[in-house]
């Protein structure tokens, strides 16, 4: 299920995510996912600051020659985008706006 997929990516939120299951009311699930979504909203900007510091400390040319860091960042950003999209879509489906299905503008 959706929750079993995202739990490994959010270890600090594991206790919160384990509270999310099919037996809970939808509004409780919605609230828990919204809190996680909001709590993690600053992770990408913080990581970007860390990358900027690495570039500053080691130089841009040296940073380009670190394939392990690039591989980690590529995987991290791709999984991060996917997970935030899934949580955002789930949350947005419960708060319908005109011309939208979840996060997707249908016009």
Buried (B, 14 or more C-beta within 10 A) or exposed (E): EEBEEBBEBBEEBEEBBEEBEEEEEEEEBBBBBBEBBEEBEEEBEEBEEEEEEBBEEEEEEEBEEEEEEEEEBEEBEEEBEEBBEBBBEBBBBBEEEEEBEBEEEEE
